[in-house]
Amino acid sequence: MIRVLLADDHALIRVAMRELIDREPDMTVVAEAGDGHEAELRALETRPDVVLMDVRMPGWDGIQATRRITMHPELEGVRIIVLTTFEQDANVVRSIRAGASGFLGKAASAEVILDAIRTVDEGGSLLTPGATRSLVEHVAASQSRPDQYPGLDRLTEREREVLELVGRGASNDEIADALGMSAATARTHVGRLLSKLEAHTRAHLVVVAYESGLLVPGGQ
């Protein structure tokens, strides 16, 4: 059973999300929060698997709450999906740097939201087309800075190949097919990348791939 925490300052949105999630046989809402500070407290109380986190909330916003939760030693393994009505803004990169595993617009369909919860619960990342465009636009508008990721120098050639594929959105199975390895080996490489690059999540590796200059917006 996937345990979900809802963090949104609009009660009606929380009600709608709870009804959607509680209808599913494999997930349930364990707590709700109306601001970022309360989200951290409820997370500590209930230890959810996934948090649906609104960006714009009073007090601590969703990005600050995401950072607090993902850095808390007692909340290791909690996955966060950031929800916002503004899918194509600077919050995409900020949320992922803070530790979010995914980013969705609130206009996403019920099926997309439920699939997103299952995806991040299984350790996957989630970047919608709009969020990906925002990421690419952010990188295109700034200079790539490989120096901000010193761990790049410690990557093997194979790890760089894996990072490039992760940056392009490839799954472990797709990486395995492309590089002639098992999915388990691909998963091991991704784990090493997370460690060497001090990245929070697989989505964070996408940011690293672009900001380091390994991938270029618009490149093939």
Summary of the structure (lengths in Angstrom):
residues: 220
radius of gyration: 17.1
end to end distance: 39.7
largest distance: 50.0
contacts: 748
relative contact order: 0.11
helix: 54%
strand: 14%
